[in-house]
């Protein structure tokens, strides 16, 4: 990738709180996304990993404004589409043509009473992209072919397809309006192992042929590492680390990333026996009442008194490698001897 | 330790579901033995029959599923001949099960303590209330739940996902069964919690000397915890062997492709994945030949006509594929299909 990369999406201080039941005097919120800042460059795949409830899906949906942000600023291709301070909130319809989303549950995201052709054609109609009826059906056919389905599938209903095929329909629908940016929200988690690789390959091919930019959200670190150029790690609403994907997996600097990577079981019996595993104590705290200071301090093996009071900022520690941890600030560069992939250190 | 010490012996087990659309052969003739203190992994995609097979061992097969052939022997006793009452005694005492989703398996209106002591009361009439409670607390401690006295009085919804799965494991192990069937016990959990549960199960397996049948679709988890592995595809075992044989020397094309198709964290794999083309077969209309034939790149003519037998490809390592018999079959039959 060239140095002069163009930022397609730029997010600054994005917050999303969901109100939950409180009482008259005290309103309670689920702090799903807490002050996240990141940029997505044109043509790249940014992966987002984290455990369930860490806010990765909420972040993805807030970026394309399926959820209205609570605070922060979103810039798409140089134009601010949301800014709380300057009170900018543009009409999203023209931007929906540029930003699309693929959902996790393929059957749940397709209307069971519409045929596949209608599902794909709907967005063409909304954006008035087709000149004639024939043009419309041609485009639907072309889209189906692009995602590896037969053209006669256009007249069938979603329930007639397998999970993998349904996901392909979801992808065709997202591609229908010729977007530039697609949020892939766990697109393969619901699929069988042997089908997952088919869909991953297809997403990669489409990216190459159409110059798409992806925000790829998943909980499976191995898949995210495979498909992404850069990876962001989230914990309890905060972005804790962001780096090139190879760099992140071989030299994780944040204690959470280190434990997350070491928890992934490898399909290799001998390696599993020899590597040391960092185990976390306890469970993920509630986002309604998140810990003060660094949100990871309750489970962090290196927690210091300072971590309880101050939330660490995301800072660049080596070129392109960002981390949010007080430990890093103290040591300058953090000792990576605890990294799970020690072998790469020797290289 | 191996010889003559078979805990569970399954032979040519066939389970079918009789649906309005026709007979679905969910499990189509599988055989294996499980020794004492052994962890057997059963891997397969959804619909490969891995859970159905386990349900028939513990006698929880539901209508319209029926065991239509084969035998299941547990320490020499024929499980299929058990009366429902015998089966009820057998379950929990000698064999127990952990399910995928702990929330649906714990009763939401009883406390954790009630549910744990109920197991003991069912299987041991002499046990006093106090003893049962003590044993339950001890068990909760063993599975790493802190503050067990407090947890005993809580309801399932008050616990987190990982905690519930721990409670399930405590409940399954409270009568010290000889066999534990774990049906995707970590699939619903996050990776860091999954790592905790796997460590716990490995620990307990050593302490309690339980044999485990571990059902999962995650190859990483299998590599982590199992001694031996059976790979299932469409109701049949396609390959079986020691965990190292399966991962380092896979013989069946399906196993090979499956291992090649998953992205790995530990290798520099920015190249493309090699997917298995096609989709799993429709069990209502299974093919005449090898179930994997239609998706197999090595498919020969004979593969489409006849089901392959097992070939012994190593010590305790078997694989069902015609490729192993290539020299023995007719030249015409060995021609590649298209």
Interface residues (C-beta under 8 A of the other chain):
Chain A: X51 X52 X162 X164 X165 X192 X193 X194 X195 X196 X197 X198 X200 X201 X204 X219 X221 X222 X223 X225 X226 X227 X246 X249 X259 X260 X261 X262 X263 X264 X265 X266 X267 X268 X269 X270 X271 X272 X277 X279 X280 X283 X284 X341
Chain B: X45 X46 X160 X161 X162 X163 X190 X191 X192 X193 X194 X195 X196 X198 X199 X217 X218 X219 X220 X221 X222 X223 X224 X243 X244 X247 X257 X258 X259 X261 X262 X263 X264 X265 X266 X268 X269 X270 X272 X273 X274 X275 X276 X277 X279 X280
